[in-house]
Amino acid sequence: MTNVQATASDSPFIQGRNARLYGKPASECPYPEGSEEHAGWMQAYEEAAVSDPPEKP
């Protein structure tokens, strides 16, 4: 049995928000369509568009 701790950055929600903030396309969602993780990632991605402007490289 492994004892690996998850962090907030492992959350699909945080990953989706960060993807939007760093200018990545929604097509880079790593989770299968229809999964809870995909839904959370996409929700955060869309919410970040409203609450946080993308960073300029």
C-alpha positions in Angstrom: 0.0 0.0 0.0 1.4 3.4 -0.9 1.1 6.5 1.3 0.9 9.3 -1.3 -0.6 12.5 -0.1 -2.7 14.5 -2.6 -2.3 18.2 -2.7 -4.8 20.9 -3.8 -2.9 21.3 -7.1 -3.8 17.7 -7.8 -7.5 18.6 -7.9 -9.1 18.6 -11.3 -10.7 21.9 -10.4 -7.4 23.6 -9.6 -5.8 22.1 -12.7 -8.6 23.4 -14.9 -8.3 26.9 -13.4 -4.6 26.9 -13.9 -4.8 25.7 -17.5 -7.1 28.7 -18.3 -4.8 31.1 -16.4 -1.8 29.9 -18.4 -3.5 30.1 -21.7 -3.9 26.4 -22.5 -6.9 25.3 -24.6 -9.8 23.5 -23.1 -8.9 20.5 -25.4 -5.9 19.9 -23.0 -8.2 18.5 -20.3 -6.6 15.2 -19.3 -9.7 13.6 -18.0 -12.1 11.4 -20.0 -15.3 13.1 -21.1 -18.2 12.2 -18.9 -16.1 11.7 -15.8 -16.6 13.8 -12.6 -13.0 15.0 -13.0 -13.6 16.2 -16.5 -16.7 18.1 -15.3 -14.8 19.8 -12.5 -11.8 20.6 -14.8 -14.1 22.2 -17.4 -16.2 24.1 -14.7 -13.0 25.6 -13.3 -11.7 26.4 -16.7 -14.8 28.3 -17.6 -15.1 30.1 -14.3 -11.5 31.3 -14.5 -12.3 33.0 -17.8 -14.8 35.2 -15.9 -12.9 35.7 -12.6 -9.3 35.8 -13.7 -7.8 37.2 -17.0 -5.3 35.0 -18.7 -1.6 35.7 -18.0 0.5 37.1 -20.8 3.6 35.1 -21.5 
